[in-house]
């Protein structure tokens, strides 16, 4: 049906047009599979072949949506058929597997290329290098970095990836020395490289040292607007707003050659800390008149503030306007908004925001997820619970905790054990495991309901999964089975 509908449109396909369609799908974040269907249809049309740019755009969309198995399927099909002749075949496989989170496979393919006398281009080298750093394959990353240097392919992207590599290993001195060598040799230093360094220092609570770097590289005329924004964003997320304002005043940062957006952001934060909302509004109008658009730091700070002071209706209105405002929420803002919506009883909105956060690659903390679970159970919105869990698992989200466990436990506590058991079944159907403590909740709930047969089934299942029951749990199941007789 989709193929027929697209064919009736008589579209003139070109690389530019396909990229526009894919970019629209990426920005809307509504239906990634629609992008894939269009990509597949376009590749089968006479007179059009996909290019590296179209492949890369699709893979970025799938990677952001956590559709890694789908990416691997596409690569396997591409490898078997080699039907796209105007795309560098080996290069595409290397950076494709790198983007799909399989850098070891990408390295194997790269080794085969070199054995055949082939080599990667600049683009593929950097995608591979970045993937190795992301997966903490530092020895392999060092080898690829040397290959890039030997071929004279180093650029600003190389510098940024190498700085990230050192920061991930907590080798901050090496990263700083590298950036200073670049500046001293009068090679162009990318402000993004400094931003990575600043962000890593802030994550380690080294805010003062990060600020010192900002001052140093500002004096070296490095473009620092993004780095200042990163520093301020980390300060706000850490709850050190008053400290940051005092520090900025003590160092007289606002009187130096710092980006104007940074100056405006500091003023916005200062006004928010004093609850001067009208002044914040006037300042935003002034920024618009000066042609300075509020950035992620500004808007996230304002949205978080509205949540904290209980103005949830304004917060959700601001959230709904995020596309027009070009607002990209961070994980802290998402968690704050979801928690406050739950506390204020706006459960449907909390559910919608949580789904959007997962779609955009952010997964909230365990506490936030539990708040939503309890709220949905309290409102008896069990279909939403099931949909949210399956939605999360099918997108291959990898949070630091089990996705389904808070919901199953909440259902057990609400005495909705049938729904809890059905949800457990859905999770098992897609080959996911639940935690040992969750099995305990399920089994005890069925024992209390005099359903020893199901409790016994769950007891055997948890042992098959490698979880060890306690004597108390065995006793409860046996007693429940006896009561059934």
Number of C-alpha atoms within 10 A of each C-alpha: 6 10 12 9 9 13 13 8 8 8 10 9 15 15 14 10 13 21 18 13 13 21 17 13 19 20 10 11 15 14 12 19 14 13 21 18 13 16 19 14 15 21 17 11 11 8 10 14 19 20 18 17 14 20 15 16 16 21 23 17 21 22 18 16 21 22 19 20 15 15 21 17 11 15 17 14 12 15 14 9 8 12 14 15 10 10 16 13 15 20 22 21 20 26 29 26 25 24 24 23 21 19 26 18 16 24 19 11 18 22 14 13 16 11 10 9 8 13 16 19 12 14 12 19 21 22 19 29 26 27 23 26 22 18 14 14 16 17 11 17 22 16 11 19 22 13 14 20 12 10 9 10 15 16 16 14 16 19 21 22 24 20 25 25 25 20 21 16 11 14 13 18 10 13 23 17 11 16 20 16 13 15 17 12 9 10 12 12 24 19 20 21 22 28 25 21 23 26 24 23 22 22 13 10 14 13 21 14 12 22 21 13 19 22 17 13 18 19 12 13 12 17 17 22 18 18 25 26 22 18 25 26 21 21 20 19 17 13 10 13 19 14 12 20 16 11 14 15 12 9 13 10 16 16 10 11 11 18 17 13 20 24 14 19 23 21 18 23 23 17 17 18 13 9 13 12 16 11 14 18 13 11 17 19 14 13 16 12 10 9 9 14 15 19 17 18 25 23 22 23 20 20 23 21 22 21 21 14 10 14 13 20 13 13 21 20 11 18 20 13 12 14 12 8 15 13 19 16 19 16 17 17 21 24 23 18 27 26 23 24 24 21 15 11 13 15 21 17 15 26 22 13 20 24 18 16 19 18 21 17 16 19 23 22 16 15 12 19 22 20 21 25 26 20 21 23 22 14 11 14 14 19 11 16 24 20 12 20 18 17 15 18 17 11 16 13 18 13 13 10 11 14 24 28 27 20 27 28 24 23 28 23 16 14 16 17 21 14 17 27 19 13 24 22 13 16 20 12 10 11 9 14 16 17 14 16 13 19 22 18 20 24 28 20 23 24 23 14 13 18 18 25 16 16 28 20 12 19 21 12 13 21 12 10 12 9 15 11 16 10 8 9 16 15 11 20 26 17 14 22 18 11 12 11 6
